[in-house]
């Protein structure tokens, strides 16, 4: 379990050590699978991620250390069976600016942002790549909308609520579903004049 001061509110990251923990790509993917699929065993996660079970177990212990996941004894077959679930609804709130002001926060934020950017790049490559499995669906959206800062925050919240409803609707259903990545960015249009 996490220290009392490492996470003041469930789902909100306040501790740079937690930010470092979730910056790891495998741990981030484990959090994603537990959020989307519901409680899982290390062996299930290992199979889903294509990693050895002992590696999945190690990363699960690290996530549990910071209170990001917890055991789900009600889903276990017996007392020796370890099943894990998200400690909250699976959505983490991260204020990188606030975390950077904490001791060790700037370095943790740098690692987190570098890994997040790498993951976003991987998603873009997959979305626009030629390797398209016929049994899956892919779509991209590129829209422009004029907003105030408050309207942008409201739009983000509405999209997040919609995705969360779908996540909760299908969590725990293991009937051939695939975990899909929904990656959305809402930001002021970048200045492209510098790249010309």
N, C-alpha and C positions, 0 to 999 in steps of 0.2 A: 504494500500500500504506500501511497505518497505521504510525505510529511504534511502536517496540517498547513504549513505555510507555502507549500509548493503549488497548490492550486486552491485559490480562495473560493472560486465558484466552479462547479462542475462544468466542463466544456470550455472554460476560459483558461488559456495558458498564461501564467504569471511568472514562471520560473525559467530562466535561460537553460537550465539543465533539461527541462522537459522539451524545450524547443530543439535542443541537440538530439534528444532521443527520437523525436518524430522526424528529424531531418534525414535519418537513415532510410534509403529507398525501400528496403525490405520491411522495416517497421511501419513505414507509411502505408505500404501495400497491405500489411496485416490489418492495420486499423481500417483500411478501406473495405477489406473482405468481411471483417466482423461487423462493420456498420451496415453493409449491404445484405449480408447473408444471415446474420444472427450468430448465436453461439457455435463455436467450432473447436475441434480438438487440434493439437499440434500436427497430427498425421494428416488431417483434412487440409489444413493450411499448407503444409509441405507439398501435398499433391497439387493443390490449386496454384501454388507459386513455382512449382518445379524445383524445390530445394530439399535438402535432406531434413528429416524430421528433427534431428538434434539441433540443427541450425534454427528451425522454426521455434523449438522449445526455448532456446537461448533468447531469441528476440521477444518471445512472449514474456519471459521473466523480466526482461528489461522494461517492457511496456507496463507490466504490473508494478514494478518498483516505483514508477512515477504516477501510479493511479490512473493510467489511461485505459487499462483493461482490468477485469476482475474475473474470478472463477464463477462459473454458473453451475452450482451443484445440482440444481433441479433438472439440468439437461444431461447429467452424467448417468451412465449405466449402472455404476456401483461406486463405492467409496474411493477406489483407486483411479477411477476414470476422471481425468482433468479436462474440463470443457471451459472455454474462455468466451467472454462477451465484452463489448464496449462498456466502459464505466458510465457513459452517458448515452445520449441518443446517437452518438457517432459523429456529431458535428463539433469541431473545435473552433473556438474563436481566438484568433491570434492578432494582437496589436504589436506588430514588429517594432514600431517606433517606441512604444512604452517599454518593451523588453530590452531594447538597445540601451536604455538608461539604467538598467539594472547591472550590478557587478557581473562581468563576464558576458553580458548581453550582446555587445557589439559583435564579438567573435561568433557567438551562437547564431545570431541573426545572419551573419555573412554565410555561414555554412548552410543554414536553412534556405536562404534565398537562392544560393547557387544550386542547391539540389532541386528546389522547386522549379527554377528556370529550366534546368536540365530535363525534368519530368514533363514540363509544359512543351518543350521542344520535341520530346519523344512522342507526345500525343499528337502534335501537329504533323509530324512525319507520318504517323500511323493513319491519321485522318485523310491526308492527301496522297498517301502512298498507293501503289498499284496492287498490293497484296490484299485482296478483298475476298473474304470467305463468304460464299453465297448464303450460308445459314445465319449470317449476322446482318445487322443494320448499321449503317454509318450515315451521319449527316453533319454538316457544318453550317453555321449561320454567321453571316457577316452583315450586320446592320448598323446604321447610323441613326441616332436619335438625339435631339437637343434637349438637355436637362439642366436644372440647377443642381448644386451639390446635394441638397436635400432630396430632390426627386431621384437622383442617381442612387442614393442610399435606399430609398423606398423601392425602386425597381429591383435592386439587389436582394432586398428582403423578400419581396414577392416571389422572385425566381427561386430563392432558397427554400421558401415554404412549399412551393410546388414540388421541387425535387425531394424534399423531406417527406411529403405525403406519399410519393411513389416508393421511396425507400421503405417506409414503415409498412406500406401495403404488401410488399413482397418479401420483407425480411423473414428469414426462417423457412422459406419455400424452396426446397431443393428438388425441383421437378424439371430439370433441364435448362434452367435459366443460366444466363451468362452474366457476370458482373461487367457492367458498362461504366466507362469513365464519362462523367459529364463535367466538362471543364469550360467554364465561362469566364470571360474577362470583360469588365466594364471600366473603361478609363477614357480620359480625354484623348481625342484623336492625336496620335503621335505626330510630331513635326518631321516631315519627310524631306524638307528642303536641305537639311544637312547631309543627306545621303546622295544627293545629286552631284 
